[in-house]
């Protein structure tokens, strides 16, 4: 069973970081690194769900919630490979 509460809390934290321009300040490449590390830690150690963590954030981050790769051709948060 997934830790939905933790996933949604992290989603809110990413929203806060974006609203406060922190992600813009550190840039897209560093944002990818930080967000990917957060998702990996949360998924591995805390049973959180990457899709819930990144819901609403994938398009401006250009980040696939499934494979965590950088992609500009996202549909519903998934890159071309993950949609196949």
PyMOL Python script that loads the backbone (N, CA, C, O; Angstrom):
from pymol import cmd

cmd.read_pdbstr("""\
ATOM      1  N   UNK A   1       0.843  -1.181   0.000  1.00  0.00           N
ATOM      2  CA  UNK A   1       0.000   0.000   0.000  1.00  0.00           C
ATOM      3  C   UNK A   1       0.883   1.238   0.000  1.00  0.00           C
ATOM      4  O   UNK A   1       1.888   1.297   0.709  1.00  0.00           O
ATOM      5  N   UNK A   2       0.512   2.194  -0.778  1.00  0.00           N
ATOM      6  CA  UNK A   2       1.317   3.398  -0.966  1.00  0.00           C
ATOM      7  C   UNK A   2       1.062   4.432   0.126  1.00  0.00           C
ATOM      8  O   UNK A   2      -0.034   4.514   0.681  1.00  0.00           O
ATOM      9  N   UNK A   3       2.079   5.208   0.418  1.00  0.00           N
ATOM     10  CA  UNK A   3       1.991   6.285   1.393  1.00  0.00           C
ATOM     11  C   UNK A   3       1.444   7.533   0.693  1.00  0.00           C
ATOM     12  O   UNK A   3       2.202   8.425   0.313  1.00  0.00           O
ATOM     13  N   UNK A   4       0.126   7.582   0.529  1.00  0.00           N
ATOM     14  CA  UNK A   4      -0.499   8.679  -0.199  1.00  0.00           C
ATOM     15  C   UNK A   4      -0.298  10.021   0.500  1.00  0.00           C
ATOM     16  O   UNK A   4      -0.053  11.031  -0.160  1.00  0.00           O
ATOM     17  N   UNK A   5      -0.397  10.042   1.804  1.00  0.00           N
ATOM     18  CA  UNK A   5      -0.239  11.289   2.554  1.00  0.00           C
ATOM     19  C   UNK A   5       1.149  11.877   2.329  1.00  0.00           C
ATOM     20  O   UNK A   5       1.289  13.080   2.108  1.00  0.00           O
ATOM     21  N   UNK A   6       2.166  11.037   2.386  1.00  0.00           N
ATOM     22  CA  UNK A   6       3.528  11.503   2.139  1.00  0.00           C
ATOM     23  C   UNK A   6       3.705  12.010   0.719  1.00  0.00           C
ATOM     24  O   UNK A   6       4.380  13.012   0.485  1.00  0.00           O
ATOM     25  N   UNK A   7       3.087  11.303  -0.235  1.00  0.00           N
ATOM     26  CA  UNK A   7       3.174  11.712  -1.640  1.00  0.00           C
ATOM     27  C   UNK A   7       2.556  13.084  -1.845  1.00  0.00           C
ATOM     28  O   UNK A   7       3.145  13.940  -2.506  1.00  0.00           O
ATOM     29  N   UNK A   8       1.375  13.297  -1.283  1.00  0.00           N
ATOM     30  CA  UNK A   8       0.690  14.583  -1.462  1.00  0.00           C
ATOM     31  C   UNK A   8       1.401  15.709  -0.723  1.00  0.00           C
ATOM     32  O   UNK A   8       1.389  16.854  -1.175  1.00  0.00           O
ATOM     33  N   UNK A   9       2.021  15.389   0.414  1.00  0.00           N
ATOM     34  CA  UNK A   9       2.798  16.395   1.135  1.00  0.00           C
ATOM     35  C   UNK A   9       3.982  16.843   0.287  1.00  0.00           C
ATOM     36  O   UNK A   9       4.267  18.038   0.202  1.00  0.00           O
ATOM     37  N   UNK A  10       4.668  15.898  -0.336  1.00  0.00           N
ATOM     38  CA  UNK A  10       5.793  16.260  -1.197  1.00  0.00           C
ATOM     39  C   UNK A  10       5.329  17.026  -2.429  1.00  0.00           C
ATOM     40  O   UNK A  10       6.035  17.916  -2.905  1.00  0.00           O
ATOM     41  N   UNK A  11       4.164  16.697  -2.946  1.00  0.00           N
ATOM     42  CA  UNK A  11       3.587  17.452  -4.055  1.00  0.00           C
ATOM     43  C   UNK A  11       3.386  18.904  -3.643  1.00  0.00           C
ATOM     44  O   UNK A  11       3.676  19.822  -4.411  1.00  0.00           O
ATOM     45  N   UNK A  12       2.891  19.105  -2.438  1.00  0.00           N
ATOM     46  CA  UNK A  12       2.698  20.466  -1.927  1.00  0.00           C
ATOM     47  C   UNK A  12       4.030  21.191  -1.732  1.00  0.00           C
ATOM     48  O   UNK A  12       4.118  22.397  -1.963  1.00  0.00           O
ATOM     49  N   UNK A  13       5.062  20.466  -1.310  1.00  0.00           N
ATOM     50  CA  UNK A  13       6.387  21.066  -1.136  1.00  0.00           C
ATOM     51  C   UNK A  13       6.942  21.514  -2.487  1.00  0.00           C
ATOM     52  O   UNK A  13       7.510  22.601  -2.592  1.00  0.00           O
ATOM     53  N   UNK A  14       6.781  20.687  -3.519  1.00  0.00           N
ATOM     54  CA  UNK A  14       7.244  21.076  -4.853  1.00  0.00           C
ATOM     55  C   UNK A  14       6.478  22.299  -5.333  1.00  0.00           C
ATOM     56  O   UNK A  14       7.065  23.199  -5.934  1.00  0.00           O
ATOM     57  N   UNK A  15       5.179  22.342  -5.077  1.00  0.00           N
ATOM     58  CA  UNK A  15       4.365  23.509  -5.446  1.00  0.00           C
ATOM     59  C   UNK A  15       4.894  24.759  -4.748  1.00  0.00           C
ATOM     60  O   UNK A  15       5.020  25.816  -5.367  1.00  0.00           O
ATOM     61  N   UNK A  16       5.199  24.636  -3.467  1.00  0.00           N
ATOM     62  CA  UNK A  16       5.746  25.762  -2.710  1.00  0.00           C
ATOM     63  C   UNK A  16       7.084  26.221  -3.296  1.00  0.00           C
ATOM     64  O   UNK A  16       7.318  27.418  -3.461  1.00  0.00           O
ATOM     65  N   UNK A  17       7.955  25.264  -3.607  1.00  0.00           N
ATOM     66  CA  UNK A  17       9.250  25.613  -4.204  1.00  0.00           C
ATOM     67  C   UNK A  17       9.063  26.338  -5.533  1.00  0.00           C
ATOM     68  O   UNK A  17       9.796  27.276  -5.843  1.00  0.00           O
ATOM     69  N   UNK A  18       8.084  25.902  -6.311  1.00  0.00           N
ATOM     70  CA  UNK A  18       7.813  26.556  -7.591  1.00  0.00           C
ATOM     71  C   UNK A  18       7.192  27.938  -7.373  1.00  0.00           C
ATOM     72  O   UNK A  18       7.608  28.911  -8.001  1.00  0.00           O
ATOM     73  N   UNK A  19       6.202  28.025  -6.486  1.00  0.00           N
ATOM     74  CA  UNK A  19       5.536  29.306  -6.215  1.00  0.00           C
ATOM     75  C   UNK A  19       6.515  30.358  -5.706  1.00  0.00           C
ATOM     76  O   UNK A  19       6.383  31.539  -6.029  1.00  0.00           O
ATOM     77  N   UNK A  20       7.478  29.943  -4.929  1.00  0.00           N
ATOM     78  CA  UNK A  20       8.460  30.869  -4.351  1.00  0.00           C
ATOM     79  C   UNK A  20       9.670  31.074  -5.268  1.00  0.00           C
ATOM     80  O   UNK A  20      10.653  31.701  -4.872  1.00  0.00           O
ATOM     81  N   UNK A  21       9.596  30.549  -6.483  1.00  0.00           N
ATOM     82  CA  UNK A  21      10.624  30.741  -7.507  1.00  0.00           C
ATOM     83  C   UNK A  21      11.949  30.032  -7.210  1.00  0.00           C
ATOM     84  O   UNK A  21      12.949  30.299  -7.875  1.00  0.00           O
ATOM     85  N   UNK A  22      11.970  29.144  -6.233  1.00  0.00           N
ATOM     86  CA  UNK A  22      13.206  28.431  -5.899  1.00  0.00           C
ATOM     87  C   UNK A  22      13.676  27.594  -7.082  1.00  0.00           C
ATOM     88  O   UNK A  22      14.869  27.554  -7.383  1.00  0.00           O
ATOM     89  N   UNK A  23      12.735  26.923  -7.758  1.00  0.00           N
ATOM     90  CA  UNK A  23      13.126  26.088  -8.896  1.00  0.00           C
ATOM     91  C   UNK A  23      13.686  26.931 -10.036  1.00  0.00           C
ATOM     92  O   UNK A  23      14.600  26.494 -10.736  1.00  0.00           O
ATOM     93  N   UNK A  24      13.154  28.124 -10.229  1.00  0.00           N
ATOM     94  CA  UNK A  24      13.695  29.020 -11.246  1.00  0.00           C
ATOM     95  C   UNK A  24      15.091  29.500 -10.879  1.00  0.00           C
ATOM     96  O   UNK A  24      15.959  29.624 -11.744  1.00  0.00           O
ATOM     97  N   UNK A  25      15.301  29.764  -9.622  1.00  0.00           N
ATOM     98  CA  UNK A  25      16.606  30.262  -9.163  1.00  0.00           C
ATOM     99  C   UNK A  25      17.694  29.214  -9.379  1.00  0.00           C
ATOM    100  O   UNK A  25      18.796  29.542  -9.819  1.00  0.00           O
ATOM    101  N   UNK A  26      17.389  27.960  -9.071  1.00  0.00           N
ATOM    102  CA  UNK A  26      18.420  26.922  -9.225  1.00  0.00           C
ATOM    103  C   UNK A  26      18.497  26.390 -10.658  1.00  0.00           C
ATOM    104  O   UNK A  26      19.459  25.710 -11.015  1.00  0.00           O
ATOM    105  N   UNK A  27      17.501  26.694 -11.471  1.00  0.00           N
ATOM    106  CA  UNK A  27      17.520  26.297 -12.878  1.00  0.00           C
ATOM    107  C   UNK A  27      16.899  24.931 -13.108  1.00  0.00           C
ATOM    108  O   UNK A  27      16.736  24.136 -12.182  1.00  0.00           O
ATOM    109  N   UNK A  28      16.562  24.680 -14.345  1.00  0.00           N
ATOM    110  CA  UNK A  28      15.845  23.457 -14.705  1.00  0.00           C
ATOM    111  C   UNK A  28      16.673  22.197 -14.485  1.00  0.00           C
ATOM    112  O   UNK A  28      16.153  21.201 -13.982  1.00  0.00           O
ATOM    113  N   UNK A  29      17.952  22.224 -14.854  1.00  0.00           N
ATOM    114  CA  UNK A  29      18.794  21.031 -14.685  1.00  0.00           C
ATOM    115  C   UNK A  29      18.942  20.658 -13.213  1.00  0.00           C
ATOM    116  O   UNK A  29      18.792  19.489 -12.855  1.00  0.00           O
ATOM    117  N   UNK A  30      19.230  21.627 -12.363  1.00  0.00           N
ATOM    118  CA  UNK A  30      19.370  21.350 -10.928  1.00  0.00           C
ATOM    119  C   UNK A  30      18.023  20.969 -10.324  1.00  0.00           C
ATOM    120  O   UNK A  30      17.963  20.122  -9.432  1.00  0.00           O
ATOM    121  N   UNK A  31      16.937  21.587 -10.800  1.00  0.00           N
ATOM    122  CA  UNK A  31      15.600  21.222 -10.337  1.00  0.00           C
ATOM    123  C   UNK A  31      15.317  19.761 -10.633  1.00  0.00           C
ATOM    124  O   UNK A  31      14.775  19.052  -9.785  1.00  0.00           O
ATOM    125  N   UNK A  32      15.683  19.294 -11.843  1.00  0.00           N
ATOM    126  CA  UNK A  32      15.510  17.879 -12.193  1.00  0.00           C
ATOM    127  C   UNK A  32      16.267  16.991 -11.215  1.00  0.00           C
ATOM    128  O   UNK A  32      15.730  15.996 -10.727  1.00  0.00           O
ATOM    129  N   UNK A  33      17.507  17.349 -10.931  1.00  0.00           N
ATOM    130  CA  UNK A  33      18.332  16.547 -10.027  1.00  0.00           C
ATOM    131  C   UNK A  33      17.712  16.464  -8.636  1.00  0.00           C
ATOM    132  O   UNK A  33      17.611  15.383  -8.056  1.00  0.00           O
ATOM    133  N   UNK A  34      17.298  17.608  -8.109  1.00  0.00           N
ATOM    134  CA  UNK A  34      16.744  17.655  -6.752  1.00  0.00           C
ATOM    135  C   UNK A  34      15.411  16.911  -6.678  1.00  0.00           C
ATOM    136  O   UNK A  34      15.206  16.091  -5.784  1.00  0.00           O
ATOM    137  N   UNK A  35      14.510  17.194  -7.612  1.00  0.00           N
ATOM    138  CA  UNK A  35      13.191  16.562  -7.603  1.00  0.00           C
ATOM    139  C   UNK A  35      13.328  15.062  -7.816  1.00  0.00           C
ATOM    140  O   UNK A  35      12.632  14.286  -7.161  1.00  0.00           O
ATOM    141  N   UNK A  36      14.208  14.637  -8.716  1.00  0.00           N
ATOM    142  CA  UNK A  36      14.422  13.207  -8.955  1.00  0.00           C
ATOM    143  C   UNK A  36      14.947  12.523  -7.696  1.00  0.00           C
ATOM    144  O   UNK A  36      14.509  11.422  -7.364  1.00  0.00           O
ATOM    145  N   UNK A  37      15.870  13.156  -7.002  1.00  0.00           N
ATOM    146  CA  UNK A  37      16.390  12.581  -5.754  1.00  0.00           C
ATOM    147  C   UNK A  37      15.293  12.473  -4.704  1.00  0.00           C
ATOM    148  O   UNK A  37      15.200  11.466  -4.003  1.00  0.00           O
ATOM    149  N   UNK A  38      14.467  13.498  -4.593  1.00  0.00           N
ATOM    150  CA  UNK A  38      13.354  13.474  -3.637  1.00  0.00           C
ATOM    151  C   UNK A  38      12.414  12.316  -3.953  1.00  0.00           C
ATOM    152  O   UNK A  38      12.031  11.559  -3.061  1.00  0.00           O
ATOM    153  N   UNK A  39      12.041  12.182  -5.230  1.00  0.00           N
ATOM    154  CA  UNK A  39      11.119  11.115  -5.630  1.00  0.00           C
ATOM    155  C   UNK A  39      11.725   9.742  -5.368  1.00  0.00           C
ATOM    156  O   UNK A  39      11.034   8.851  -4.874  1.00  0.00           O
ATOM    157  N   UNK A  40      12.996   9.553  -5.687  1.00  0.00           N
ATOM    158  CA  UNK A  40      13.648   8.259  -5.466  1.00  0.00           C
ATOM    159  C   UNK A  40      13.707   7.908  -3.982  1.00  0.00           C
ATOM    160  O   UNK A  40      13.425   6.771  -3.604  1.00  0.00           O
ATOM    161  N   UNK A  41      14.065   8.861  -3.152  1.00  0.00           N
ATOM    162  CA  UNK A  41      14.111   8.617  -1.705  1.00  0.00           C
ATOM    163  C   UNK A  41      12.718   8.295  -1.180  1.00  0.00           C
ATOM    164  O   UNK A  41      12.536   7.340  -0.425  1.00  0.00           O
ATOM    165  N   UNK A  42      11.744   9.092  -1.581  1.00  0.00           N
ATOM    166  CA  UNK A  42      10.371   8.906  -1.097  1.00  0.00           C
ATOM    167  C   UNK A  42       9.803   7.572  -1.554  1.00  0.00           C
ATOM    168  O   UNK A  42       9.101   6.905  -0.793  1.00  0.00           O
ATOM    169  N   UNK A  43      10.097   7.176  -2.785  1.00  0.00           N
ATOM    170  CA  UNK A  43       9.569   5.921  -3.316  1.00  0.00           C
ATOM    171  C   UNK A  43      10.239   4.718  -2.660  1.00  0.00           C
ATOM    172  O   UNK A  43       9.572   3.752  -2.290  1.00  0.00           O
ATOM    173  N   UNK A  44      11.539   4.783  -2.522  1.00  0.00           N
ATOM    174  CA  UNK A  44      12.303   3.645  -1.992  1.00  0.00           C
ATOM    175  C   UNK A  44      12.146   3.490  -0.480  1.00  0.00           C
ATOM    176  O   UNK A  44      11.873   2.395   0.011  1.00  0.00           O
ATOM    177  N   UNK A  45      12.317   4.574   0.243  1.00  0.00           N
ATOM    178  CA  UNK A  45      12.380   4.498   1.702  1.00  0.00           C
ATOM    179  C   UNK A  45      11.051   4.749   2.413  1.00  0.00           C
ATOM    180  O   UNK A  45      10.888   4.355   3.568  1.00  0.00           O
ATOM    181  N   UNK A  46      10.099   5.400   1.739  1.00  0.00           N
ATOM    182  CA  UNK A  46       8.866   5.805   2.417  1.00  0.00           C
ATOM    183  C   UNK A  46       7.594   5.357   1.703  1.00  0.00           C
ATOM    184  O   UNK A  46       6.495   5.773   2.068  1.00  0.00           O
ATOM    185  N   UNK A  47       7.742   4.514   0.690  1.00  0.00           N
ATOM    186  CA  UNK A  47       6.609   3.925  -0.034  1.00  0.00           C
ATOM    187  C   UNK A  47       5.677   4.971  -0.620  1.00  0.00           C
ATOM    188  O   UNK A  47       4.462   4.774  -0.659  1.00  0.00           O
ATOM    189  N   UNK A  48       6.240   6.083  -1.075  1.00  0.00           N
ATOM    190  CA  UNK A  48       5.433   7.121  -1.723  1.00  0.00           C
ATOM    191  C   UNK A  48       5.289   6.804  -3.206  1.00  0.00           C
ATOM    192  O   UNK A  48       5.991   5.944  -3.739  1.00  0.00           O
ATOM    193  N   UNK A  49       4.387   7.496  -3.854  1.00  0.00           N
ATOM    194  CA  UNK A  49       4.032   7.250  -5.248  1.00  0.00           C
ATOM    195  C   UNK A  49       4.524   8.413  -6.112  1.00  0.00           C
ATOM    196  O   UNK A  49       4.136   9.561  -5.895  1.00  0.00           O
ATOM    197  N   UNK A  50       5.383   8.108  -7.095  1.00  0.00           N
ATOM    198  CA  UNK A  50       5.965   9.152  -7.942  1.00  0.00           C
ATOM    199  C   UNK A  50       4.907   9.936  -8.696  1.00  0.00           C
ATOM    200  O   UNK A  50       5.031  11.151  -8.850  1.00  0.00           O
ATOM    201  N   UNK A  51       3.870   9.262  -9.167  1.00  0.00           N
ATOM    202  CA  UNK A  51       2.801   9.943  -9.897  1.00  0.00           C
ATOM    203  C   UNK A  51       2.084  10.967  -9.039  1.00  0.00           C
ATOM    204  O   UNK A  51       1.743  12.051  -9.512  1.00  0.00           O
ATOM    205  N   UNK A  52       1.855  10.626  -7.775  1.00  0.00           N
ATOM    206  CA  UNK A  52       1.201  11.571  -6.860  1.00  0.00           C
ATOM    207  C   UNK A  52       2.131  12.716  -6.484  1.00  0.00           C
ATOM    208  O   UNK A  52       1.693  13.860  -6.362  1.00  0.00           O
ATOM    209  N   UNK A  53       3.396  12.416  -6.302  1.00  0.00           N
ATOM    210  CA  UNK A  53       4.362  13.462  -5.955  1.00  0.00           C
ATOM    211  C   UNK A  53       4.466  14.485  -7.079  1.00  0.00           C
ATOM    212  O   UNK A  53       4.506  15.688  -6.822  1.00  0.00           O
ATOM    213  N   UNK A  54       4.509  14.015  -8.314  1.00  0.00           N
ATOM    214  CA  UNK A  54       4.758  14.899  -9.458  1.00  0.00           C
ATOM    215  C   UNK A  54       3.491  15.371 -10.159  1.00  0.00           C
ATOM    216  O   UNK A  54       3.579  16.114 -11.136  1.00  0.00           O
ATOM    217  N   UNK A  55       2.326  14.964  -9.693  1.00  0.00           N
ATOM    218  CA  UNK A  55       1.077  15.369 -10.335  1.00  0.00           C
ATOM    219  C   UNK A  55       0.973  16.895 -10.396  1.00  0.00           C
ATOM    220  O   UNK A  55       1.084  17.579  -9.378  1.00  0.00           O
ATOM    221  N   UNK A  56       0.759  17.408 -11.596  1.00  0.00           N
ATOM    222  CA  UNK A  56       0.651  18.850 -11.796  1.00  0.00           C
ATOM    223  C   UNK A  56       1.984  19.552 -11.992  1.00  0.00           C
ATOM    224  O   UNK A  56       2.012  20.754 -12.255  1.00  0.00           O
ATOM    225  N   UNK A  57       3.078  18.832 -11.871  1.00  0.00           N
ATOM    226  CA  UNK A  57       4.405  19.433 -11.980  1.00  0.00           C
ATOM    227  C   UNK A  57       5.200  18.931 -13.180  1.00  0.00           C
ATOM    228  O   UNK A  57       6.210  19.535 -13.542  1.00  0.00           O
ATOM    229  N   UNK A  58       4.766  17.846 -13.797  1.00  0.00           N
ATOM    230  CA  UNK A  58       5.577  17.226 -14.847  1.00  0.00           C
ATOM    231  C   UNK A  58       5.786  18.130 -16.052  1.00  0.00           C
ATOM    232  O   UNK A  58       6.876  18.155 -16.625  1.00  0.00           O
ATOM    233  N   UNK A  59       4.759  18.871 -16.441  1.00  0.00           N
ATOM    234  CA  UNK A  59       4.867  19.671 -17.670  1.00  0.00           C
ATOM    235  C   UNK A  59       5.899  20.789 -17.552  1.00  0.00           C
ATOM    236  O   UNK A  59       6.724  20.957 -18.450  1.00  0.00           O
ATOM    237  N   UNK A  60       5.869  21.547 -16.472  1.00  0.00           N
ATOM    238  CA  UNK A  60       6.843  22.645 -16.371  1.00  0.00           C
ATOM    239  C   UNK A  60       8.232  22.148 -15.982  1.00  0.00           C
ATOM    240  O   UNK A  60       9.229  22.829 -16.221  1.00  0.00           O
ATOM    241  N   UNK A  61       8.295  20.960 -15.382  1.00  0.00           N
ATOM    242  CA  UNK A  61       9.596  20.370 -15.081  1.00  0.00           C
ATOM    243  C   UNK A  61      10.145  19.555 -16.247  1.00  0.00           C
ATOM    244  O   UNK A  61      11.325  19.207 -16.267  1.00  0.00           O
ATOM    245  N   UNK A  62       9.265  19.248 -17.239  1.00  0.00           N
ATOM    246  CA  UNK A  62       9.645  18.362 -18.348  1.00  0.00           C
ATOM    247  C   UNK A  62      10.222  17.063 -17.812  1.00  0.00           C
ATOM    248  O   UNK A  62      11.300  16.628 -18.218  1.00  0.00           O
ATOM    249  N   UNK A  63       9.483  16.451 -16.890  1.00  0.00           N
ATOM    250  CA  UNK A  63       9.962  15.267 -16.182  1.00  0.00           C
ATOM    251  C   UNK A  63       8.881  14.192 -16.192  1.00  0.00           C
ATOM    252  O   UNK A  63       7.761  14.428 -15.740  1.00  0.00           O
ATOM    253  N   UNK A  64       9.219  13.015 -16.707  1.00  0.00           N
ATOM    254  CA  UNK A  64       8.286  11.891 -16.735  1.00  0.00           C
ATOM    255  C   UNK A  64       8.178  11.311 -15.327  1.00  0.00           C
ATOM    256  O   UNK A  64       9.193  11.013 -14.698  1.00  0.00           O
ATOM    257  N   UNK A  65       6.959  11.151 -14.835  1.00  0.00           N
ATOM    258  CA  UNK A  65       6.806  10.642 -13.468  1.00  0.00           C
ATOM    259  C   UNK A  65       7.096   9.149 -13.366  1.00  0.00           C
ATOM    260  O   UNK A  65       7.324   8.644 -12.266  1.00  0.00           O
ATOM    261  N   UNK A  66       7.093   8.441 -14.477  1.00  0.00           N
ATOM    262  CA  UNK A  66       7.319   6.993 -14.438  1.00  0.00           C
ATOM    263  C   UNK A  66       8.809   6.646 -14.420  1.00  0.00           C
ATOM    264  O   UNK A  66       9.278   5.947 -13.522  1.00  0.00           O
ATOM    265  N   UNK A  67       9.544   7.137 -15.411  1.00  0.00           N
ATOM    266  CA  UNK A  67      10.968   6.793 -15.512  1.00  0.00           C
ATOM    267  C   UNK A  67      11.881   7.910 -15.013  1.00  0.00           C
ATOM    268  O   UNK A  67      13.096   7.728 -14.928  1.00  0.00           O
ATOM    269  N   UNK A  68      11.305   9.060 -14.685  1.00  0.00           N
ATOM    270  CA  UNK A  68      12.024  10.232 -14.178  1.00  0.00           C
ATOM    271  C   UNK A  68      13.034  10.791 -15.171  1.00  0.00           C
ATOM    272  O   UNK A  68      14.011  11.434 -14.784  1.00  0.00           O
ATOM    273  N   UNK A  69      12.791  10.542 -16.452  1.00  0.00           N
ATOM    274  CA  UNK A  69      13.669  11.111 -17.470  1.00  0.00           C
ATOM    275  C   UNK A  69      13.153  12.479 -17.895  1.00  0.00           C
ATOM    276  O   UNK A  69      11.974  12.797 -17.737  1.00  0.00           O
ATOM    277  N   UNK A  70      14.061  13.276 -18.436  1.00  0.00           N
ATOM    278  CA  UNK A  70      13.705  14.571 -18.978  1.00  0.00           C
ATOM    279  C   UNK A  70      13.035  14.353 -20.326  1.00  0.00           C
ATOM    280  O   UNK A  70      13.559  13.634 -21.176  1.00  0.00           O
ATOM    281  N   UNK A  71      11.874  14.975 -20.523  1.00  0.00           N
ATOM    282  CA  UNK A  71      11.137  14.806 -21.776  1.00  0.00           C
ATOM    283  C   UNK A  71      10.255  16.020 -22.017  1.00  0.00           C
ATOM    284  O   UNK A  71       9.686  16.593 -21.088  1.00  0.00           O
ATOM    285  N   UNK A  72      10.155  16.395 -23.279  1.00  0.00           N
ATOM    286  CA  UNK A  72       9.281  17.516 -23.631  1.00  0.00           C
ATOM    287  C   UNK A  72       7.997  17.045 -24.304  1.00  0.00           C
ATOM    288  O   UNK A  72       7.098  17.850 -24.549  1.00  0.00           O
ATOM    289  N   UNK A  73       7.899  15.762 -24.604  1.00  0.00           N
ATOM    290  CA  UNK A  73       6.728  15.211 -25.284  1.00  0.00           C
ATOM    291  C   UNK A  73       5.814  14.466 -24.316  1.00  0.00           C
ATOM    292  O   UNK A  73       5.323  13.381 -24.630  1.00  0.00           O
ATOM    293  N   UNK A  74       5.588  15.042 -23.151  1.00  0.00           N
ATOM    294  CA  UNK A  74       4.793  14.387 -22.123  1.00  0.00           C
ATOM    295  C   UNK A  74       3.303  14.425 -22.442  1.00  0.00           C
ATOM    296  O   UNK A  74       2.786  15.410 -22.970  1.00  0.00           O
ATOM    297  N   UNK A  75       2.636  13.341 -22.112  1.00  0.00           N
ATOM    298  CA  UNK A  75       1.178  13.281 -22.151  1.00  0.00           C
ATOM    299  C   UNK A  75       0.743  12.666 -20.835  1.00  0.00           C
ATOM    300  O   UNK A  75       1.123  11.541 -20.511  1.00  0.00           O
ATOM    301  N   UNK A  76      -0.050  13.400 -20.082  1.00  0.00           N
ATOM    302  CA  UNK A  76      -0.494  12.968 -18.751  1.00  0.00           C
ATOM    303  C   UNK A  76       0.696  12.600 -17.874  1.00  0.00           C
ATOM    304  O   UNK A  76       0.624  11.669 -17.071  1.00  0.00           O
ATOM    305  N   UNK A  77       1.794  13.340 -18.036  1.00  0.00           N
ATOM    306  CA  UNK A  77       2.977  13.140 -17.194  1.00  0.00           C
ATOM    307  C   UNK A  77       3.890  12.023 -17.625  1.00  0.00           C
ATOM    308  O   UNK A  77       4.877  11.740 -16.946  1.00  0.00           O
ATOM    309  N   UNK A  78       3.582  11.368 -18.753  1.00  0.00           N
ATOM    310  CA  UNK A  78       4.384  10.248 -19.221  1.00  0.00           C
ATOM    311  C   UNK A  78       5.107  10.578 -20.512  1.00  0.00           C
ATOM    312  O   UNK A  78       4.530  11.197 -21.407  1.00  0.00           O
ATOM    313  N   UNK A  79       6.378  10.166 -20.620  1.00  0.00           N
ATOM    314  CA  UNK A  79       7.128  10.349 -21.850  1.00  0.00           C
ATOM    315  C   UNK A  79       6.672   9.328 -22.887  1.00  0.00           C
ATOM    316  O   UNK A  79       5.894   8.425 -22.578  1.00  0.00           O
ATOM    317  N   UNK A  80       7.150   9.471 -24.095  1.00  0.00           N
ATOM    318  CA  UNK A  80       6.760   8.584 -25.194  1.00  0.00           C
ATOM    319  C   UNK A  80       7.040   7.121 -24.862  1.00  0.00           C
ATOM    320  O   UNK A  80       6.187   6.267 -25.103  1.00  0.00           O
ATOM    321  N   UNK A  81       8.217   6.813 -24.313  1.00  0.00           N
ATOM    322  CA  UNK A  81       8.565   5.423 -23.995  1.00  0.00           C
ATOM    323  C   UNK A  81       7.633   4.822 -22.949  1.00  0.00           C
ATOM    324  O   UNK A  81       7.232   3.664 -23.071  1.00  0.00           O
ATOM    325  N   UNK A  82       7.290   5.584 -21.938  1.00  0.00           N
ATOM    326  CA  UNK A  82       6.438   5.068 -20.863  1.00  0.00           C
ATOM    327  C   UNK A  82       4.972   4.955 -21.293  1.00  0.00           C
ATOM    328  O   UNK A  82       4.208   4.181 -20.717  1.00  0.00           O
ATOM    329  N   UNK A  83       4.595   5.721 -22.294  1.00  0.00           N
ATOM    330  CA  UNK A  83       3.225   5.609 -22.816  1.00  0.00           C
ATOM    331  C   UNK A  83       3.047   4.374 -23.677  1.00  0.00           C
ATOM    332  O   UNK A  83       1.923   3.910 -23.870  1.00  0.00           O
ATOM    333  N   UNK A  84       4.141   3.836 -24.196  1.00  0.00           N
ATOM    334  CA  UNK A  84       4.061   2.694 -25.128  1.00  0.00           C
ATOM    335  C   UNK A  84       3.743   1.397 -24.408  1.00  0.00           C
ATOM    336  O   UNK A  84       3.641   0.347 -25.042  1.00  0.00           O
TER     337      UNK A  84
END
""", "prot")
cmd.dss("prot")
cmd.show_as("cartoon", "prot")
cmd.util.cbc("prot")
cmd.orient("prot")
